[in-house]
Amino acid sequence: MIRAHKVRLNPTPEQEAYFRRASGTARFVYNWGLAEWKRHKAAHPGEKHGVMAVKKDFNALKGEQFPWVYAVAKDVAEGAFQNLGKALENYYASNNGKRQGAKMGFPHFKSKKNKRQSFRLNNDKIQVEGHNFRVPKLGWVNMAEELRFDGKIMGAVVSQTAERWHVSISVEVEPPTPMEFPKEFVGGDIGIKELLVLSDGKRYENQAPLRHELKHLKFLNRQLSRRKVGSERWYKAKRQLEVIHGRIVNRRADHIHKMTTDVARTYRIIGMEDLFPKGMIRNRHLALSLSDAAFGEIKRQMLYKKEWFGGQVVLVDRFFPSSRRCSVCGHVNAEIKLDEREWTCANCGTHHLRDDNAACNIEQEIKRILGFTPVVATSGIKARGRGVRPRCAAVPVEARISKRSLLST
C-alpha cells in the first residue's frame, strides 16, 4: 500500500529560487513534449511515436538547445515526461471507456500563471531525515514536521500554493492490521445546515469557511481591480488574495479530514448517499453553499480511509427518499420542501428532525442491502423539545418503496 504525506516546507530565499527554476523547467519540458508529440502525429498519422520517443528526442537536443535544464536535477525533466505520458494515457482510456468517471479532455499546455506550480523527484535521489528533506543539486530543506510513515520512499512532488511550498512524499507501507471498531453500523446524512448527521445522534457542524471570508474576499478583489495590472501594488494585492484563498482551503480540508477520520475509526460499516455534486451545484441558489461544503471531498475521503482502517462504506442510491420517508412506519411525505427542517408523519404522528430521520433511513437501507435485519430500538432521543422520536426503528417490509419512485432532497 502506498500512502502520501504532504508537508509544508520552509525554504530559504536561495532554495525558493531553485524551486521556481525547477517548476519552470518542468513546465517547459511538459509543453515542449506535448507540442512535439502533436507535431509528429500531424506529420506522420498512424505512426507510433509515444512519449518515450519524444523524451529520447529531447535528451538528444537539450545539450545544444536547452543547456539551462542542467541547472536542476534531471528528475525534473523525467517527471514532466511521466506526467505527460499519464495525461495522454488517461485521455485515451477515458475515451475508450476503460477509465471510470467523467470524460477527460485532451491535455492542455501548462501556464506560468497557474496558481499551482510543481515538479517531481524520483526516489533514488531524495532523502528524509527528521525535519529535513534532501533535494538533488540543492541540499537539505527544512520541513515543518517529520514524515509520518515508515517504509520505502517511492517519490516526491514539490508544489507551490499561493506563497507556500509543500512536498508530498509517497511511501510504500505495510497493509494495516484489522482494527476493532467501537460501533458496528451507522448511517450518515450529508447536508448544508450541518455537514454530517449520524443515525446515532452525533453531528458535525458545517464551518462554511468560504462564506465566513466572503466579505474579506470581496474587499481584496475590489482592491485588485483598482491596481494597474503588472505593477508592484497589483502583485501585492494578488498575493494577499491568494493567501486568503489558501487559508480557506486549509481550514476546509482540516475540518473534513478530522471528521472523516473520526467516523472511519469509530464505525465498521458506514452508509452514505451516492450524491452527484456536479449536478447539485447547477442550482444557482445553493451553488456557493454546496461548493463550500465539499460533498465530493467528504465521499472521497471516507472511501479511501475505510480502505486504510478496514470496514466498509455502503453507498445508497441517490434517488432513495431518505429525507421524505418516515423512519418509523415507512410512510413517504412527497410534499416536504427543502426549507422544512422538521416534519410530522401523517401516518404515525412521529415528529422528525429532517437530517436525523434521513440518517436513520440510510442506516436501515444499508442493513437491507447487506442482508441484516434491523432491530427496533427501545431508547429514544430528544427532538429539540418537540417530543421523543424512536431512534432508527425498523421499517416493515410492506412499507418499503422503490428507490427510484421519488427524488430525494
C-alpha positions, 0 to 999 in steps of 0.5 A: 500500500502506498500512502502520501504525506504532504508537508509544508516546507520552509525554504530559504530565499536561495532554495525558493529560487531553485524551486521556481527554476525547477517548476519552470523547467518542468513546465517547459519540458511538459509543453515542449513534449506535448507540442512535439508529440502533436507535431509528429502525429500531424506529420506522420498519422498512424505512426507510433511515436509515444512519449518515450520517443519524444523524451529520447528526442529531447535528451538528444537536443537539450545539450545544444538547445536547452543547456539551462535544464542542467541547472536542476536535477534531471528528475525534473525533466523525467517527471514532466515526461511521466506526467505527460505520458499519464495525461495522454494515457488517461485521455485515451482510456477515458475515451475508450471507456476503460477509465471510470468517471467523467470524460477527460479532455485532451491535455492542455499546455501548462501556464506560468500563471497557474496558481499551482506550480510543481515538479517531481523527484524520483526516489533514488535521489531524495532523502528524509531525515527528521525535519529535513528533506534532501533535494538533488543539486540543492541540499537539505530543506527544512520541513515543518514536521517529520514524515509520518510513515515508515517504509520505502520512499517511492517519490516526491512532488514539490508544489507551490500554493499561493506563497507556500511550498509543500512536498508530498512524499509517497511511501510504500507501507505495510497493509494495516492490521484489522482494527476493532471498531467501537460501533458496528453500523451507522448511517450518515446524512450529508447536508448544508445546515450541518455537514454530517448527521449520524443515525446515532445522534452525533453531528458535525457542524458545517464551518462554511469557511468560504462564506465566513471570508466572503466579505474579506474576499470581496474587499481584496478583489475590489482592491485588485481591480483598482491596481494597474495590472503588472505593477508592484501594488497589483502583485501585492494585492494578488498575493494577499488574495491568494493567501486568503484563498489558501487559508480557506482551503486549509481550514476546509480540508482540516475540518473534513479530514478530522471528521472523516477520520473520526467516523472511519475509526469509530464505525465498521460499516458506514452508509452514505448517499451516492450524491452527484455534486456536479449536478447539485451545484447547477442550482444557482441558489445553493451553488456557493453553499454546496461548493463550500461544503465539499460533498465530493471531498467528504465521499472521497475521503471516507472511501479511501480511509475505510480502505486504510482502517478496514470496514466498509462504506455502503453507498445508497442510491441517490434517488432513495427518499431518505429525507421524505420517508418516515423512519418509523412506519415507512410512510413517504411525505412527497410534499416536504420542501427543502426549507422544512427542517422538521416534519410530522408523519401523517401516518404515525404522528412521529415528529422528525428532525429532517437530517436525523430521520434521513440518517436513520433511513440510510442506516436501515437501507444499508442493513437491507442491502447487506442482508441484516435485519434491523432491530427496533430500538427501545431508547429514544432521543430528544427532538429539540423539545418537540417530543421523543422520536424512536431512534432508527426503528425498523421499517416493515417490509410492506412499507418499503418503496422503490428507490427510484419512485421519488427524488430525494432532497 
